[in-house]
Amino acid sequence: MRILAIETSSVRGSVALLDDDRLIAEKAFGEGSRHGRDLLPCVNEVLGGDPKGLGLVAVSAGPGSYTGLRVGIAFAKTFGAETGVPVASVSSLDVVAANVPGRWPLCVVVDARLGQVYAAVYDEARTKIMGDVAASPGEVASKLRPETRVVGDGLRRYREILAAAAKVVDDESLWWPSAVSVGRLGLARFKEAGGEDPHNLVPRYLRRPQAEVKWEKSRNGPGRK
C-alpha cells in the first residue's frame, strides 16, 4: 500500500511516501519553516506530481504546534474528502517514541510553553501507560522511574528537572517527530481500525491556544466588564 505521511506538529515539518513500511521518498521542511507555505510543494515533490495509487493518508494529529497541526489536519481532511483515500491520524508523541530503539521505559516530552510539556509515558513494550497530557515538567518527572529514558524537545528547556528523575536521551536527532514514523504508525492503525471519516478529523490540542488564553485575560483584566 502506498502511504502519504504528513508531520506538521513540530517546528520541523516533513512529508514522506511509503510502500507499506518501505520508504520511497521523504522531504523535510527544516526548522523555522512555514508549514502552510511548504506543505503542498513538498507533497507534490514526494508524489512526483501524481497522487494516483495512494491507499492511505497518515497524519500526525498532535499534541504540538497549534498552527502546524491546523495546516496538516486541514490538508489531510481536504485530500481525503476529495479523493476518497482513507485517512489515519496518530499521536505526535507516539511518533517521537518510535524514534527510540530498545526495551526500556520511555517518556516523550514536547515543549508546550506556558511552563508545561505535552507528555506520554510508555513501558518496556512501548505500551502507553500515561498520556497524552499537558502538565508541568515537575508533575511528569514525579511519575518516572529512574531507568526511564526521556526524549523530546521539552529537554531544551526542562532538561535539569527531568534528568533528576530519569535518564535523558541526549541525541537531539531522536527528539523530533518524522513523517516516516507517521506513515508506519498510520498503517498499523489503519490495519487495526480502518480509516477515519476525514470530516471528523480534528487536531488534538490538549489545551486552549495560547493566543486565546491571552485574549481572554486581556478582556478580563482590570477595568474590563
Summary of the structure (lengths in Angstrom):
residues: 225
radius of gyration: 18.0
end to end distance: 57.3
largest distance: 60.1
contacts: 764
relative contact order: 0.19
helix: 36%
strand: 26%
